[in-house]
């Protein structure tokens, strides 16, 4: 049986630089959690994610979670990933350390996000760049598949 924590603010995470952080620091803003990869057909979405983060910075924070779960499309170290994102897409939004988003070693945050009730769907992440929209109180409110572009009305209508 699924037991949800009070909110996503309860999870302990690390930045791509190895510093501890919590999504609680973004309380009062929406958070878009995205599992990312550097060698994927959806990798150009990094540019749109950055535009989204810039355009809605007063009410939204985008947080990328690099993962190597699909086709080994994120093989690099944290340092390599950070440099790639900055150099190729000008990414300044927060990135976590590389995590696993499915399987036996799934990051607890993604276990929660894939099992928590929401109006869209639950279940395993199918590919890189799935998106999870968290409300201002730390609740999962929407989930989007990889094909949904960050600046699409499907996402921006909630911002």
Buried (B, 14 or more C-beta within 10 A) or exposed (E): EEEEEEBBBBBEBBBBEEEEBEBEEBEEBBBBBBBBBBBBEBBEBBBBBBBBBEEBEEEBBBBBBBBBBBEEBBEBEBEBBBEBBEEEBEBEBBBBBBBBBBEEEBBEBBBBBBBBEBEEEEEEBEBBBBBBBBBBEBBBBBBBBBEBBBBEEBBBEEE
